[in-house]
Amino acid sequence: AGGLLKDNIEQPSWNPLKTGTTILLARQFNRYQLYRQEEGDLSGTVNAFELGVLYDNTDFPVNPSQGSSQYLAYTFNPKWSDSGSQWDFIELEASKYFSLGGNDFAKQNIIALNGWLGYSPSWQVITDDTGNTQVINHAPFLEGATLGGMYRMRGYRQNRFHDKAVIYATAEYRMTLDYNPTEGVRWLKFLNLDWLQTVFYVEGGRELEK
């Protein structure tokens, strides 16, 4: 209630065999997209398969205050249907949360850490006889090792950066406030805003060619 775990139980130690939830993910997803350039049209169609495993050992997934989570996945896009090329991508994401308790103006203060690594083994750069280079077997612009947008490198537009490999990290200070501006305001009831959180964060990331 109010963004906090109702029964605040001390989080057990990390051990996938005893605590937390382990989820196996298998999905097939499609996207049909075409990029128009001066040199000609470039296909961004995706018909990919993703296999992943998530271990979530947090106390409250909606608003974690302690514990951790890890996600390891492999994505493969075969050259079939409308897909222009065959590519793959490996990623690992990990998060850790620390509770600092409450204070005079926040009922909960949390330090949240997150890191993400990604690499595309299929990505290749070839050079023709005239010295021109070309990237082949790479993920389209919106997939694979990308940074920018709402979740990673938030100061840049969505998928601003794209390359063969990526490294990203962020640290957040989250305050779940006692004050809720929608309480007592009848015409804001439709928002159903049970709690309000303020976040201060720093983040950094880099795209890598090798």
N, C-alpha and C positions, 0 to 999 in steps of 0.2 A: 504494500500500500504506500502511496506517495513516492514511488520510485525506489523504495527500499524493500529488502527481503523481509517478509512478515515474521518468520521465525529465524532469528539470526544465530545460525549454528556455525561453530568454528570449522573452517574448511580443512579436511584431512590432507595429509601429505600427498604429493603427486605419485600416483601409481595406477596405470591404466587397468591393472588386474583387480583393483580393489575399489576405486572411486571414479567418479566422473562418468561421462557418456562417450562411447566410441561409435561413430557413424561412418559407414561405407557409402560412398557416392559413385553412381554410375549413370551418366546421362549422355544423351545425344542432342546437340543443338544446331540450329541452322540460322543463317542470316544471309539475305540477298542484297548485295550492295555493289554499286558501280561508281568508280571515280573517273571524272572527265578531266583530262589534262590536255595541254597544248600538243604533247607528243602522241596523244591518243587515249582511248579508254583503258582503264585498269580495273580488273575484277577484284572485288573485296568479298566475294561470296564465301561463306563458311558452312561446311557440313562436317562438324567435328564431334569427336567422342572424348569425354573426360572421365577419368577414373581417379578417385581421391579417397583419403581417409582423414576424418576429423576427430580429434580427441579433445573434448570440452570438460575441463575440471573446474569451471567457475561456479560460484555460489548462486548467481542469479543472472542468467544469460541476457535478460533485458537491460540490466544495469549492473554489471559485475563490480564487486568491491574487493574480491580476493580470488585467488586461483589463477589458472592459466588455460590457454587453448593452443592447439597446434593443428595445422592443416598441410598435408602433403598431397600433391596431385600431378597427374600426367595427362596432357591433352594431345590428341593426335587427329590431324585432318588429312584424310586420304585424298588423292587426286581422282575424284569421281564426281558424277553429276555435274554441277556448274562450278565446282571448285577449280580455281586456276592453277594451284600448286599444292604439293604435299608438304606438310610441315608438322612439327611437334614442339611442345613446350613443357618444361618441368618447373614447378614452383613449390616453395615452402614458406608458410606464414606462421608466426608465433606471436602470442600476446601474453602479457603478465600484468596482474592487478594487485595493488597494495591499498589497504584501507587506512586512512589517517584519523578516522572517527569524525565526530561532529564538532561544531563550535557555535558561537553566538548567532550567526546568520546562515549557516548551512548545516543541515542534518546529516550530511555525509560528505566527506572529502576523500577523493581517490586519486592515486597516481596510476596511470595506464600507459604501458609500454607496448609497442608493436614493431615487428620487423618483417620484411618480405624480401625473398630472393627468388629470381627467376632466370631461366636459361633455355635457349632454343638450340638443341644439338643440330637440327637440320639446316640452320641458317648458314648460307655460303655466299662468299663474294668471289666472283669470277672476273677475269680480265681478258678482253679480246685482243686481237692482233694489233689494233690501233691504240691500245692503252686505256680504253674506256672500261670502267668497272660496272658491274651489275650484280644486284643481290638476288639470289634465287632460293627457293624452298624456305621462304620466310612467312611468318604470320601476317595477315592483313593489318592495316594500321590500327584497328580497334581491338586487336587481340595480342596475346603474348606479353612481352616486356614493355609495358606502357606506363607512363606516369602523367599525372595531371588530372584535375577534376575534383569531384566531391569527396573522394576517399583517400587519394594519395597525391601529394603536392597540390594542395587546395588553392594555392595562389595562381595556378595556371589553368587554362581551359582544358576541357576533357581530352585526355589522350594527347597532350601536347608533345610528349617525348616518346620515341619508339625506337628500339634497337634489339640486338641479339640477346643481351643480358641486362639485368637490372638489380639494383640493391636499394632498399628504402628502409627508413626507420623514423619513428615518431615517439614523442613523449607528451602526455596530456595530464593536466591537472583539472579534475572534474569536481565541481561543487554542486550538489543537489540542494537547492536553496529552500529555506523555510518559507520564503515569500512566494505566493502564487498570485499573479496579477489578475487572473480570471475569476478568482473566487469572489462571489457577491456581485458579479457583473452579469446580469441576466442574458443580455444579447450575445455574450461570448460562451454561453453554456454549450453551444453546438461543437465547440472545439474539443470538449471532453478532456481538457488538459489537467491531468491529475498531479503532475509535478513539473518543475522547471529546473533545468541544469545549465550552468555556465561552464564553459571549457576554455582553458588557456593551453596553447600547444606550441611546440616547436617540431619541425620535421625537416628531413633532408633525404635526397635521393640522387642516384646517378645511373645513367644508361651507359652500357659498356659494349664495345664492338667485339671483344674477345672474352 
